[in-house]
Amino acid sequence: MITMIVNPVSGAGRAADIGEKAASMLRKLKIDFTYLLTQSVGHATELARQAAQRGDATVIAVGGDGTVNEVAAGLIGSETALGIIPAGNGNDFAKVIGVPKNWEAALSYLLTQKPRRVDTATANDRMFINISGTGFDVMVLENMLKAKQHLRGKMPYLYGIFVTLTRFKASRMRIATAEGEVIDKPCAHFSIANGQYFGSGIRIMPLSQLDDGLLDILVIDAMSRFQIFLNLPALLKGTIYKKSFSRHIRTRECTLSAPSMRLNLDGEIVDASEVKFTCRPASLLVHAQAGA
C-alpha cells in the first residue's frame, strides 16, 4: 500500500496539480494508494506517522523540501520508505538522491528504485535530513523567501545573496565536535550537512554522503562583504570548501553556540542560542539508487 501526501500550497500551488496527475497515473497502473492533502504545518508528519503505523510500504511526499522534511519526520525508525515527487521551489534533498525533476519520471523512479537506508540528523529536538546552518546562509534564505513569489530556480537565492551583501555582519560562533575539535571566533557562515545541496541546487557540500554515519561541517571565516562577493563563484560552483578561509570537518555530533542565532533547518528558520547536532545513522528508508 502507498500513501501519497500532497502539500497543495507548495510550489505556488503546483504541487496540487502534480499530485492529481501522479494519482491518475497510479490508478492507470492499478496500484492501491491513499491520497491525502496537508492542511497545516506539521500535518504531513502526522499523516506519515499514521501510514507507517498501518504498515504502508511507501509514503510519497509531493511538495518541496519542507514537505519532504515533515514526511520524513513521521517515518524515522519505521519500515515505511519515503518516496519523493519534487513540486516545490527548491527540491534540494530530491536532487541529492537522484530524483528526476519531471513528476512522471520521479514517480517511475520511486516505483522502480528499491528502498535503502540513509542517515538523518537532529538539531536539539528537531529532525532534518538535508542541511542546517546559520550566518550568511540564513540571512540569504530569509531574503530569498521574499522573492520566491516572483522568481523560480536559483534566481530567488541569487536575489537573496545580493540583498544580504548590503547588510550582513559576521558573528562570533563556538563549534565543538564530539571528536575534540573546537572553533571559537567570528564566522561568516556555518553549515552542517547530511545532504549536499541548498539554495535550489547549489552544491555547498559535495563531499557529504547520506550513509556514512557522519555529518559534514563547513565553517567560513569572517570576511568583508566585498570578499564575500568575490567568492560567490566558488560558492555557486561547489568549491568554496577548498578555500583557505574555509574549514571542512566530519563529525558524528557537535555543539554550536552563537548569540541571537537564526538557524536554517531544511529551509525553515528558527531561533536558537545553542544547538546540539547529532547524526542518526541508517534511520530512514528512502527510494533511491545505490550511491546517491
C-alpha positions as CSV (number, residue, x, y, z in Angstrom):
1,M,0.0,0.0,0.0
2,I,1.2,3.5,-0.9
3,T,0.1,6.8,0.8
4,M,0.6,10.0,-1.2
5,I,0.8,13.1,0.9
6,V,0.4,16.4,-1.1
7,N,1.1,19.9,0.2
8,P,-1.4,21.8,-2.0
9,V,0.3,25.2,-1.5
10,S,3.8,24.0,-2.3
11,G,5.4,25.5,-5.4
12,A,2.7,28.2,-5.5
13,G,0.1,25.6,-5.9
14,R,2.0,23.5,-8.5
15,A,2.1,20.5,-6.1
16,A,-1.7,20.1,-6.1
17,D,-1.7,19.8,-9.9
18,I,1.3,17.4,-9.9
19,G,-0.3,15.3,-7.1
20,E,-3.5,14.9,-9.2
21,K,-1.5,13.8,-12.2
22,A,0.5,11.3,-10.2
23,A,-2.6,9.9,-8.6
24,S,-4.1,9.4,-12.1
25,M,-1.0,7.6,-13.2
26,L,-1.2,5.3,-10.1
27,R,-4.8,4.5,-11.0
28,K,-3.8,3.6,-14.6
29,L,-1.1,1.3,-13.2
30,K,-3.7,-0.3,-10.9
31,I,-1.6,0.4,-7.8
32,D,-3.5,0.7,-4.5
33,F,-2.9,4.1,-2.8
34,T,-4.4,6.6,-0.4
35,Y,-4.4,10.3,-1.5
36,L,-4.1,12.9,1.3
37,L,-3.8,16.7,1.4
38,T,-2.0,18.5,4.2
39,Q,-4.0,21.2,6.0
40,S,-1.4,22.9,8.2
41,V,2.2,23.0,9.3
42,G,3.2,19.6,10.8
43,H,0.2,17.8,9.3
44,A,2.4,15.8,6.9
45,T,4.3,14.4,9.8
46,E,1.2,13.2,11.5
47,L,-0.2,11.6,8.2
48,A,3.1,9.9,7.5
49,R,3.4,8.5,11.0
50,Q,-0.2,7.1,10.7
51,A,0.8,5.5,7.4
52,A,3.9,3.9,9.0
53,Q,1.8,2.6,11.9
54,R,-0.6,1.0,9.3
55,G,2.4,-0.8,7.8
56,D,2.3,1.0,4.4
57,A,5.2,0.2,2.2
58,T,5.8,3.7,0.9
59,V,4.8,7.3,1.6
60,I,5.2,9.7,-1.3
61,A,5.8,13.3,-0.5
62,V,4.6,15.7,-3.1
63,G,6.0,19.2,-2.4
64,G,9.2,21.0,-1.6
65,D,12.0,20.4,0.9
66,G,9.7,21.4,3.8
67,T,7.1,18.8,2.9
68,V,9.8,16.2,2.4
69,N,11.2,17.1,5.9
70,E,7.8,16.7,7.5
71,V,7.0,13.4,5.9
72,A,10.5,12.0,6.7
73,A,10.0,13.0,10.4
74,G,6.9,10.7,10.5
75,L,8.8,7.8,9.0
76,I,12.0,7.8,11.1
77,G,12.8,4.4,12.5
78,S,10.0,2.7,10.7
79,E,10.0,0.1,7.8
80,T,8.0,2.5,5.6
81,A,10.0,4.1,2.8
82,L,10.0,7.7,1.7
83,G,9.4,8.5,-2.0
84,I,9.6,12.0,-3.4
85,I,7.9,13.8,-6.3
86,P,9.5,17.2,-6.3
87,A,7.0,20.0,-6.6
88,G,8.5,22.9,-4.6
89,N,10.8,25.7,-5.5
90,G,14.0,24.2,-4.0
91,N,13.8,20.4,-4.1
92,D,17.3,20.1,-2.8
93,F,17.0,16.7,-1.0
94,A,15.3,15.2,-4.1
95,K,18.4,16.3,-6.1
96,V,20.7,14.6,-3.5
97,I,19.1,11.2,-4.0
98,G,18.9,11.5,-7.8
99,V,15.1,12.0,-8.2
100,P,14.3,13.5,-11.7
101,K,12.7,16.9,-11.8
102,N,9.8,15.8,-14.0
103,W,6.9,14.4,-12.0
104,E,6.3,11.4,-14.2
105,A,9.9,10.4,-14.2
106,A,10.1,10.9,-10.5
107,L,7.1,8.6,-10.0
108,S,8.7,6.0,-12.2
109,Y,12.0,6.4,-10.3
110,L,10.4,5.8,-6.8
111,L,8.4,2.8,-8.1
112,T,11.5,1.1,-9.5
113,Q,14.2,2.0,-7.0
114,K,14.4,-0.3,-4.0
115,P,14.4,1.4,-0.6
116,R,17.7,1.8,1.1
117,R,18.6,3.2,4.5
118,V,20.1,6.7,4.8
119,D,21.2,8.8,7.8
120,T,19.2,11.7,9.2
121,A,20.1,14.3,11.8
122,T,18.7,16.2,14.8
123,A,19.3,19.8,15.9
124,N,18.3,19.6,19.6
125,D,14.9,18.0,19.3
126,R,14.2,18.9,15.7
127,M,14.9,16.5,12.8
128,F,16.5,17.4,9.5
129,I,17.5,15.3,6.5
130,N,19.5,17.7,4.3
131,I,21.2,20.8,5.7
132,S,21.1,23.1,8.7
133,G,23.1,26.3,9.2
134,T,23.4,29.9,10.4
135,G,25.1,33.1,9.4
136,F,25.2,34.4,5.9
137,D,23.2,31.4,4.7
138,V,20.2,32.2,6.9
139,M,20.1,35.9,6.0
140,V,20.2,34.9,2.3
141,L,17.3,32.4,2.9
142,E,15.2,35.0,4.6
143,N,15.6,37.4,1.7
144,M,15.1,34.5,-0.8
145,L,11.7,33.6,0.7
146,K,10.6,37.1,-0.1
147,A,11.5,36.7,-3.7
148,K,10.0,33.2,-4.2
149,Q,6.6,34.5,-5.2
150,H,8.1,36.2,-8.3
151,L,11.2,34.2,-9.2
152,R,12.0,30.5,-9.8
153,G,15.0,28.2,-9.8
154,K,18.2,29.7,-8.5
155,M,17.0,33.2,-9.0
156,P,15.4,33.7,-5.6
157,Y,18.7,32.5,-3.9
158,L,20.8,34.8,-6.1
159,Y,18.5,37.7,-5.2
160,G,18.9,36.8,-1.5
161,I,22.6,36.8,-1.8
162,F,22.8,40.3,-3.3
163,V,20.4,41.8,-0.8
164,T,22.3,40.2,2.0
165,L,25.6,41.6,0.8
166,T,24.3,45.1,1.6
167,R,23.7,44.5,5.3
168,F,25.5,41.3,6.5
169,K,27.8,41.2,9.6
170,A,29.7,38.2,10.8
171,S,29.0,36.9,14.4
172,R,31.1,35.0,16.9
173,M,30.4,31.3,16.9
174,R,31.7,28.4,19.0
175,I,31.7,25.0,17.4
176,A,32.8,21.9,19.4
177,T,32.8,18.4,17.9
178,A,32.5,15.1,19.7
179,E,35.9,14.3,18.3
180,G,37.5,17.2,20.2
181,E,37.8,20.0,17.6
182,V,36.9,23.5,18.7
183,I,36.5,26.6,16.7
184,D,35.7,29.8,18.6
185,K,35.9,33.0,16.6
186,P,33.8,35.4,14.3
187,C,32.5,33.4,11.4
188,A,30.5,34.4,8.2
189,H,28.9,31.0,7.8
190,F,28.3,27.7,9.4
191,S,26.6,24.7,7.7
192,I,26.2,21.1,8.9
193,A,25.0,18.7,6.3
194,N,23.7,15.2,5.7
195,G,23.0,16.1,2.0
196,Q,24.9,18.2,-0.5
197,Y,22.6,20.9,-2.0
198,F,20.9,24.0,-0.7
199,G,19.6,27.2,-2.2
200,S,17.8,25.4,-5.1
201,G,20.7,23.4,-6.3
202,I,23.9,25.0,-5.0
203,R,26.2,22.1,-4.1
204,I,27.8,23.5,-1.0
205,M,28.8,20.1,0.5
206,P,30.0,18.0,-2.4
207,L,31.8,15.5,-0.1
208,S,28.9,14.8,2.1
209,Q,27.4,11.2,2.0
210,L,23.9,10.2,3.1
211,D,25.0,6.8,4.5
212,D,28.4,7.3,6.2
213,G,27.1,7.9,9.7
214,L,28.7,11.3,9.8
215,L,27.7,15.0,9.3
216,D,29.8,17.4,7.3
217,I,30.6,20.8,8.7
218,L,31.6,23.9,6.7
219,V,32.8,26.9,8.6
220,I,33.7,30.1,6.7
221,D,35.8,32.8,8.4
222,A,34.6,36.3,8.9
223,M,35.3,38.5,5.9
224,S,34.2,41.7,4.3
225,R,31.2,42.0,2.1
226,F,33.5,42.6,-0.9
227,Q,35.4,39.4,-0.1
228,I,32.1,37.5,0.1
229,F,31.1,39.0,-3.3
230,L,34.5,37.9,-4.9
231,N,34.0,34.4,-3.7
232,L,30.4,33.9,-4.9
233,P,31.6,32.0,-8.0
234,A,33.3,29.4,-5.7
235,L,30.0,29.1,-3.7
236,L,28.0,28.5,-6.8
237,K,30.5,26.0,-8.3
238,G,30.6,24.0,-5.1
239,T,34.3,24.7,-4.5
240,I,34.1,27.1,-1.5
241,Y,35.2,24.3,0.9
242,K,38.6,24.3,-0.8
243,K,39.3,27.9,0.1
244,S,41.9,28.9,2.7
245,F,39.2,30.7,4.7
246,S,37.0,27.6,4.9
247,R,37.2,24.6,7.2
248,H,35.6,21.3,6.4
249,I,35.1,18.8,9.3
250,R,33.3,15.5,9.6
251,T,31.7,14.6,12.9
252,R,29.1,12.3,14.5
253,E,28.0,15.1,16.8
254,C,28.7,18.7,17.6
255,T,27.5,21.7,19.5
256,L,27.1,25.2,18.1
257,S,26.7,28.3,20.2
258,A,26.1,31.9,18.9
259,P,24.2,34.9,20.2
260,S,20.8,35.5,18.8
261,M,21.2,32.8,16.3
262,R,18.8,32.3,13.4
263,L,19.0,28.7,12.3
264,N,18.0,27.1,9.0
265,L,16.6,23.6,9.2
266,D,15.9,22.2,5.7
267,G,14.5,25.6,4.7
268,E,12.7,26.5,7.9
269,I,14.2,29.3,10.1
270,V,14.1,29.0,13.9
271,D,15.6,31.0,16.8
272,A,18.3,29.4,19.0
273,S,21.3,30.2,21.1
274,E,22.9,26.8,21.4
275,V,22.3,23.7,19.3
276,K,23.4,20.1,19.6
277,F,23.6,18.4,16.2
278,T,23.6,14.6,16.1
279,C,23.8,12.1,13.2
280,R,21.2,9.3,13.3
281,P,22.8,6.6,11.1
282,A,20.5,4.5,8.8
283,S,17.4,5.9,10.4
284,L,15.3,6.4,7.3
285,L,14.3,4.2,4.3
286,V,14.3,6.1,1.0
287,H,13.6,5.1,-2.5
288,A,16.9,6.0,-4.0
289,Q,19.6,4.4,-6.2
290,A,22.7,3.0,-4.5
291,G,25.4,5.6,-4.2
292,A,23.0,8.5,-4.4
